Amino acid sequence: MMKLTFLGTGTSTGVPVIGCPCEVCKSTDPRDHRFRTAALLESETTRILIDCGPDIRMQLLKVPFKKIDGVLLTHEHYDHTGGLDDLRPYCYAFGDLDIYANRQTVDTVYHNFPYCFQEHPYPGVPKFNMKVIEKHQPFHIGDIEVMPIEVMHDKLRILGYRFGSLAYITDMKEISDEELPYLKGVRTLVVNALRWEKPHHSHMLVDEAIAFSRRIGAEQTYLIHVTHQIGLYDEANRRLPEGFLFPYDGMEVTV
């Protein structure tokens, strides 16, 4: 058994959006307030952070302070990597952090956080062990097996991850047939669904995410990386078919 905590379920702007007067952004329901997308996956002995955007400090303050055994990055965009420096307390308390990503994302982290990798770093900077991973090459973090799969974020090749019967995919627009065998048997799917209408060049809409889930045969699907245009929490979920849910920040599910 594993526990997945949705640390953030919002898109790159977060919700509420700065300056927006819509009913979602003005809502007092905490389920309508969405940090940038990130998650925490835990077994009895292992803890994995999935993505590390600019809200990560506030997100991690809401969960127990314990060792993180590895950080999985889906891709290099700021809303998924911009908070890496805020992981320094974990380095102070538990030692160097292992960061797993594809080559392009690793190179971007080197570029964006050069002070973490100098021969004589400034005292107090976080210490990361950057590990390049490849699609379809499984590896273990603690007792959790990780299978990277590749999806397309517009023209950018990014990674999704499978953990047993759980698959976690964000920022996907398309997926090739080559990847589908690596999703066979997935029962719980977490996947991006930006909004209901108005096609986007690099993200799936709700209907596209539903069709993808049904294509791979998932039993329960959680739709993440959503905008304020998704609507108020209860109303938006009433529009979904059975087996689909917009989670809220802080929601925990057992898989």
Phi, psi and omega in degrees: 000142176228154176247130176249124176251126177278099179288327179206145184230008185263167178278193192295337179272345189070171177223126007289154176275136181305127175081001184271130180263013184292166185294330178289314182291336177266358184298143174263001176282118182300339179289346176269358179262118188234118169288168175298150191296128174196162181209161178235123180249128185225135165256191178296331187236355189227144182226122182238129173265129178252110182070158190208074183277187187290351177263006193297327180301310181293327180292316183283340174295342183270355181236161181302144179275100179222165182304138170259121185278341178186152177242123176259125176255132179281324178190178193272355185299150189303322182289357177240350182227350190295346182258011185304322181299333181286358177275002184302326178301329179290325176293319179299317188276326191234356180101183184305147179258135175272125180245124183248132180193169174286171187301317183297320180291319176301315179298323179292321177296317175303317182291316186278338181232055187298331183292344178279347189237014178287156180298323177236080186291155175300134181303131176102350180290153177292151180246118184245139168259106183277127184235116179281129178240159183239149176301144175070008178251096184291154177208171180245140163244110187059230181264013180253123175276135182243126175246109177284138172235159185250133175229167182253127175252087196059242180263004182267127177277119182233175183248139162251172185223141174246137178231092183063239182272005180252135171237138181236116183225131175224157177064024180274139168251317181219162176218141181276159178299334180300331184276339190299322177300334180281356176249003180296131179089000177293127179257327179243124182240132169248125186208153183284145177209090194302310184196180183279318190229178179064092183308146181242146185288339186228003180227147173285151169272177183300312182299323179293320179294320178297316180297320179296316179301316180292328179297321181267353174082027178295145179272325179225131183231132178249125185261120187236183179057049185258156178264174174296342180288354178290336179102174178299148191306303183296317181295319180296318181291331177294339180278347185273148174288169179300139179093002180234145182207140165274111177285167176247160179299130182095349179296138178244136176229147177258132182231000000 
